[in-house]
Amino acid sequence: MKQGIHPQSKLVTFKCATCGTEYKILSTSKQDIVSIDVCANCHPVFLGQANETVIKGRAEKLANKFETKNFKPKQKKKKTSNKKTISNFSEIKAN
């Protein structure tokens, strides 16, 4: 590595302004103490208080619009084919 071009790293204290928790992290910051707004101890996402939005499909939205209860969208029926296959061809030929 080339000497003199890399910033000096030192142990810096990051302090949460909300809960007061301090983290000591190796950083190139010129300050000894850095204030941060929120940390992992007080952020709502890490505490499990964040609202989870449920994404619904078109059928569920329509059901909610008309307030139907126990609405289940119709499933498509699979078409049965009358094609002769090798397994049932011998049965047809025997008849």
Phi and psi in degrees as a GROMACS rama.xvg file:
@    title "Ramachandran Plot"
@    xaxis  label "Phi"
@    yaxis  label "Psi"
@TYPE xy
-76.7482  134.277  LYS-2
-79.8576  141.216  GLN-3
86.7965  -2.57054  GLY-4
-104.88  -12.0313  ILE-5
-93.4967  139.248  HIS-6
-68.5706  149.185  PRO-7
-78.6704  131.496  GLN-8
-103.277  145.716  SER-9
-146.127  167.894  LYS-10
-78.9925  118.673  LEU-11
-118.182  141.262  VAL-12
-94.9154  121.788  THR-13
-102.026  120.866  PHE-14
-114.336  130.31  LYS-15
-76.8302  129.627  CYS-16
-75.4072  -21.5684  ALA-17
-84.2816  -52.9781  THR-18
-110.012  -12.2468  CYS-19
86.1371  6.90671  GLY-20
-69.0869  138.282  THR-21
-113.129  138.402  GLU-22
-123.445  132.342  TYR-23
-103.277  117.118  LYS-24
-132.537  142.748  ILE-25
-72.2812  122.648  LEU-26
-146.222  165.584  SER-27
-101.14  11.1779  THR-28
-65.3943  146.029  SER-29
-81.5258  -16.5204  LYS-30
-85.2148  151.216  GLN-31
-85.429  -34.0468  ASP-32
-126.222  125.764  ILE-33
-115.295  129.775  VAL-34
-92.7665  130.242  SER-35
-117.387  152.952  ILE-36
-69.3267  -54.6827  ASP-37
-135.672  156.432  VAL-38
-129.048  -174.825  CYS-39
-67.9088  -22.1203  ALA-40
-78.3618  -27.543  ASN-41
-120.25  -1.63873  CYS-42
-75.3148  136.376  HIS-43
-61.0111  -30.2394  PRO-44
-67.0671  -41.6019  VAL-45
-75.0485  -22.5531  PHE-46
-86.7804  -9.11101  LEU-47
83.27  16.8051  GLY-48
-98.6671  -0.279581  GLN-49
-72.0804  145.071  ALA-50
-77.615  129.611  ASN-51
-98.8005  121.806  GLU-52
-86.7709  136.348  THR-53
-98.871  124.077  VAL-54
-91.629  123.174  ILE-55
-108.619  154.062  LYS-56
-83.4475  179.175  GLY-57
-65.4439  -37.6096  ARG-58
-66.5504  -41.6035  ALA-59
-67.3981  -37.1554  GLU-60
-64.7177  -40.5882  LYS-61
-65.7293  -40.0476  LEU-62
-63.2707  -41.1477  ALA-63
-67.8596  -33.0596  ASN-64
-64.6175  -42.3368  LYS-65
-97.5859  4.01035  PHE-66
53.2668  44.5282  GLU-67
-85.6904  144.962  THR-68
-102.151  146.199  LYS-69
56.1544  40.804  ASN-70
-78.4055  125.445  PHE-71
-126.4  127.474  LYS-72
-65.8479  146.429  PRO-73
-68.641  140.622  LYS-74
-94.5697  144.175  GLN-75
-71.2467  137.665  LYS-76
-81.0602  140.733  LYS-77
-81.9081  133.787  LYS-78
-76.5129  132.897  LYS-79
-91.9675  135.748  THR-80
-101.123  147.297  SER-81
-99.4764  19.4809  ASN-82
-71.389  144.195  LYS-83
-81.8752  130.573  LYS-84
-111.085  170.297  THR-85
-63.7189  -34.9379  ILE-86
-68.8021  -38.453  SER-87
-99.6135  -1.95734  ASN-88
-67.7641  -36.9272  PHE-89
-67.9345  -32.9385  SER-90
-68.4285  -38.4297  GLU-91
-68.0711  -41.8132  ILE-92
-66.9212  -33.1176  LYS-93
-69.7713  -29.3862  ALA-94
